[in-house]
Amino acid sequence: MKNSIVILITTLIVGGCASTKMEKEYPGLSVTQNEIQSSKWSQLNRFPPRYPEQAAIKSIEGCATVEYVITPQNEVKDITVIASTNKQFSKAAVDVIKNWKWSELPKSILTQPVKTQTRFDFCFDKPNQPCSSITPNYSCPSEDIIYSTGMRVKVGG
């Protein structure tokens, strides 16, 4: 009897974990380069992600490129990090895309889903030289770039 209960619980746990795997809704959709830079998206406030605190403390710069599908209902689906120099940058980039105010856009922007990508560069401005003017020594793909500018943080003494 005890063995039957253990087997049942194990089966439920394994089955439950397997069923929660995120399947892509639009697996065959090709990327439309620079889609989000077109004028139809001008009402979307694409604010930059917060610079991850631990990366700022350690003076780490880097990037993350995120690919995502925008539906005609202005929902964002199939969010995937396709390149990143740091897990913290990946998380910040995904989080900010989810937090852009997609639902506030008019519902008539798209008639079909579109897949696009955005690159997030995490860097520190230098005197008289903003991040956007510096060629980074890291490389994430995408011509659509949003800069998250950090401030160097001194910890302790």
Disulfide bonds with the S-S distance in Angstrom:
Cys63-Cys140 2.03
Cys123-Cys131 2.22
